[in-house]
Amino acid sequence: MILTVDPVFRATSQIEYNNAVIAKVESEIRGCEEELQKLKEISANGGGEALGVEGGFLGLGKSFAIKDRAKWLLEKMGKNVEKLNSLEKDNAEMVKVLANGHK
């Protein structure tokens, strides 16, 4: 037996799900932005010297850690922005389904 799902119900459910994921992704993006701002402040205020860790561990400078973390955060933000765009595009398609009342 094959069950079919009402397109309007499916679209409504998908929009609701997407909106929950969008809220989570936007929160993650804000978190990355906040951490990047903190890294910027650390760098501007003397970085490792101000933290008392100048010279780094095993000769590795503190600037590497800050730069690596910033790079990782920017990559994470980029992936989240792509995901956000995809979810918003999907929502736009689901709104069309709702407007038409069918797929």
ChimeraX commands (.cxc) that place a marker at each C-alpha (Angstrom):
marker #1 position 0.00,0.00,0.00 radius 0.5
marker #1 position 1.44,3.36,-1.03 radius 0.5
marker #1 position 0.54,6.40,1.02 radius 0.5
marker #1 position 0.65,9.83,-0.50 radius 0.5
marker #1 position 1.21,12.92,1.57 radius 0.5
marker #1 position -0.90,15.98,0.96 radius 0.5
marker #1 position 1.39,18.55,-0.72 radius 0.5
marker #1 position 0.09,21.38,1.47 radius 0.5
marker #1 position 0.75,19.38,4.64 radius 0.5
marker #1 position 4.20,18.41,3.38 radius 0.5
marker #1 position 5.05,22.01,2.48 radius 0.5
marker #1 position 3.82,23.33,5.82 radius 0.5
marker #1 position 5.80,20.69,7.70 radius 0.5
marker #1 position 8.92,21.34,5.63 radius 0.5
marker #1 position 8.74,25.09,6.25 radius 0.5
marker #1 position 8.34,24.50,9.99 radius 0.5
marker #1 position 11.34,22.15,10.02 radius 0.5
marker #1 position 13.43,24.50,7.87 radius 0.5
marker #1 position 12.63,27.44,10.14 radius 0.5
marker #1 position 13.87,25.50,13.17 radius 0.5
marker #1 position 17.11,24.64,11.36 radius 0.5
marker #1 position 17.45,28.25,10.12 radius 0.5
marker #1 position 17.22,29.52,13.71 radius 0.5
marker #1 position 19.95,27.07,14.77 radius 0.5
marker #1 position 22.21,27.99,11.85 radius 0.5
marker #1 position 21.74,31.72,12.46 radius 0.5
marker #1 position 22.67,31.16,16.11 radius 0.5
marker #1 position 25.83,29.31,15.05 radius 0.5
marker #1 position 26.74,32.15,12.68 radius 0.5
marker #1 position 26.27,34.71,15.49 radius 0.5
marker #1 position 28.47,32.57,17.73 radius 0.5
marker #1 position 31.22,32.53,15.10 radius 0.5
marker #1 position 30.93,36.30,14.69 radius 0.5
marker #1 position 31.24,36.80,18.44 radius 0.5
marker #1 position 34.29,34.55,18.68 radius 0.5
marker #1 position 35.93,36.27,15.72 radius 0.5
marker #1 position 35.39,39.60,17.47 radius 0.5
marker #1 position 37.05,38.20,20.62 radius 0.5
marker #1 position 40.00,36.94,18.58 radius 0.5
marker #1 position 40.31,40.37,17.01 radius 0.5
marker #1 position 40.32,41.98,20.45 radius 0.5
marker #1 position 42.95,39.53,21.71 radius 0.5
marker #1 position 45.16,40.33,18.74 radius 0.5
marker #1 position 44.62,44.08,19.07 radius 0.5
marker #1 position 45.37,44.04,22.80 radius 0.5
marker #1 position 48.73,42.33,22.56 radius 0.5
marker #1 position 47.68,38.75,21.88 radius 0.5
marker #1 position 49.91,36.21,23.57 radius 0.5
marker #1 position 51.93,38.88,25.36 radius 0.5
marker #1 position 48.80,40.18,27.11 radius 0.5
marker #1 position 47.79,36.62,27.99 radius 0.5
marker #1 position 51.23,35.81,29.35 radius 0.5
marker #1 position 51.92,33.12,26.76 radius 0.5
marker #1 position 54.28,34.97,24.44 radius 0.5
marker #1 position 56.58,32.61,22.59 radius 0.5
marker #1 position 54.01,29.88,22.28 radius 0.5
marker #1 position 54.39,26.15,22.85 radius 0.5
marker #1 position 57.44,24.41,21.40 radius 0.5
marker #1 position 58.37,27.53,19.51 radius 0.5
marker #1 position 54.98,27.91,17.83 radius 0.5
marker #1 position 53.78,31.48,18.05 radius 0.5
marker #1 position 50.41,32.42,19.47 radius 0.5
marker #1 position 49.51,34.15,16.23 radius 0.5
marker #1 position 49.27,30.75,14.54 radius 0.5
marker #1 position 46.59,29.63,16.98 radius 0.5
marker #1 position 44.59,32.81,16.54 radius 0.5
marker #1 position 44.91,32.74,12.75 radius 0.5
marker #1 position 44.07,29.03,12.55 radius 0.5
marker #1 position 41.03,29.46,14.79 radius 0.5
marker #1 position 39.84,32.49,12.80 radius 0.5
marker #1 position 40.27,30.57,9.53 radius 0.5
marker #1 position 38.29,27.62,10.93 radius 0.5
marker #1 position 35.53,29.95,12.15 radius 0.5
marker #1 position 35.30,31.66,8.77 radius 0.5
marker #1 position 35.06,28.30,7.00 radius 0.5
marker #1 position 32.35,27.20,9.44 radius 0.5
marker #1 position 30.47,30.45,8.84 radius 0.5
marker #1 position 30.73,29.98,5.09 radius 0.5
marker #1 position 29.25,26.48,5.29 radius 0.5
marker #1 position 26.46,27.77,7.52 radius 0.5
marker #1 position 25.68,30.63,5.13 radius 0.5
marker #1 position 25.45,28.13,2.26 radius 0.5
marker #1 position 23.13,25.96,4.36 radius 0.5
marker #1 position 21.04,29.01,5.25 radius 0.5
marker #1 position 20.71,29.96,1.58 radius 0.5
marker #1 position 19.65,26.42,0.69 radius 0.5
marker #1 position 17.02,26.32,3.44 radius 0.5
marker #1 position 15.62,29.71,2.46 radius 0.5
marker #1 position 15.45,28.61,-1.19 radius 0.5
marker #1 position 13.62,25.45,-0.12 radius 0.5
marker #1 position 11.19,27.54,1.92 radius 0.5
marker #1 position 10.51,29.73,-1.10 radius 0.5
marker #1 position 9.65,26.61,-3.12 radius 0.5
marker #1 position 7.37,25.36,-0.33 radius 0.5
marker #1 position 5.58,28.74,-0.24 radius 0.5
marker #1 position 4.87,28.30,-3.96 radius 0.5
marker #1 position 3.38,24.89,-3.21 radius 0.5
marker #1 position 1.18,26.45,-0.54 radius 0.5
marker #1 position 0.12,29.22,-2.93 radius 0.5
marker #1 position -0.86,26.66,-5.57 radius 0.5
marker #1 position -2.32,24.16,-3.15 radius 0.5
marker #1 position -0.52,21.33,-4.96 radius 0.5
marker #1 position 2.89,20.36,-6.26 radius 0.5
marker link #1:1,2 radius 0.2
marker link #1:2,3 radius 0.2
marker link #1:3,4 radius 0.2
marker link #1:4,5 radius 0.2
marker link #1:5,6 radius 0.2
marker link #1:6,7 radius 0.2
marker link #1:7,8 radius 0.2
marker link #1:8,9 radius 0.2
marker link #1:9,10 radius 0.2
marker link #1:10,11 radius 0.2
marker link #1:11,12 radius 0.2
marker link #1:12,13 radius 0.2
marker link #1:13,14 radius 0.2
marker link #1:14,15 radius 0.2
marker link #1:15,16 radius 0.2
marker link #1:16,17 radius 0.2
marker link #1:17,18 radius 0.2
marker link #1:18,19 radius 0.2
marker link #1:19,20 radius 0.2
marker link #1:20,21 radius 0.2
marker link #1:21,22 radius 0.2
marker link #1:22,23 radius 0.2
marker link #1:23,24 radius 0.2
marker link #1:24,25 radius 0.2
marker link #1:25,26 radius 0.2
marker link #1:26,27 radius 0.2
marker link #1:27,28 radius 0.2
marker link #1:28,29 radius 0.2
marker link #1:29,30 radius 0.2
marker link #1:30,31 radius 0.2
marker link #1:31,32 radius 0.2
marker link #1:32,33 radius 0.2
marker link #1:33,34 radius 0.2
marker link #1:34,35 radius 0.2
marker link #1:35,36 radius 0.2
marker link #1:36,37 radius 0.2
marker link #1:37,38 radius 0.2
marker link #1:38,39 radius 0.2
marker link #1:39,40 radius 0.2
marker link #1:40,41 radius 0.2
marker link #1:41,42 radius 0.2
marker link #1:42,43 radius 0.2
marker link #1:43,44 radius 0.2
marker link #1:44,45 radius 0.2
marker link #1:45,46 radius 0.2
marker link #1:46,47 radius 0.2
marker link #1:47,48 radius 0.2
marker link #1:48,49 radius 0.2
marker link #1:49,50 radius 0.2
marker link #1:50,51 radius 0.2
marker link #1:51,52 radius 0.2
marker link #1:52,53 radius 0.2
marker link #1:53,54 radius 0.2
marker link #1:54,55 radius 0.2
marker link #1:55,56 radius 0.2
marker link #1:56,57 radius 0.2
marker link #1:57,58 radius 0.2
marker link #1:58,59 radius 0.2
marker link #1:59,60 radius 0.2
marker link #1:60,61 radius 0.2
marker link #1:61,62 radius 0.2
marker link #1:62,63 radius 0.2
marker link #1:63,64 radius 0.2
marker link #1:64,65 radius 0.2
marker link #1:65,66 radius 0.2
marker link #1:66,67 radius 0.2
marker link #1:67,68 radius 0.2
marker link #1:68,69 radius 0.2
marker link #1:69,70 radius 0.2
marker link #1:70,71 radius 0.2
marker link #1:71,72 radius 0.2
marker link #1:72,73 radius 0.2
marker link #1:73,74 radius 0.2
marker link #1:74,75 radius 0.2
marker link #1:75,76 radius 0.2
marker link #1:76,77 radius 0.2
marker link #1:77,78 radius 0.2
marker link #1:78,79 radius 0.2
marker link #1:79,80 radius 0.2
marker link #1:80,81 radius 0.2
marker link #1:81,82 radius 0.2
marker link #1:82,83 radius 0.2
marker link #1:83,84 radius 0.2
marker link #1:84,85 radius 0.2
marker link #1:85,86 radius 0.2
marker link #1:86,87 radius 0.2
marker link #1:87,88 radius 0.2
marker link #1:88,89 radius 0.2
marker link #1:89,90 radius 0.2
marker link #1:90,91 radius 0.2
marker link #1:91,92 radius 0.2
marker link #1:92,93 radius 0.2
marker link #1:93,94 radius 0.2
marker link #1:94,95 radius 0.2
marker link #1:95,96 radius 0.2
marker link #1:96,97 radius 0.2
marker link #1:97,98 radius 0.2
marker link #1:98,99 radius 0.2
marker link #1:99,100 radius 0.2
marker link #1:100,101 radius 0.2
marker link #1:101,102 radius 0.2
marker link #1:102,103 radius 0.2
view
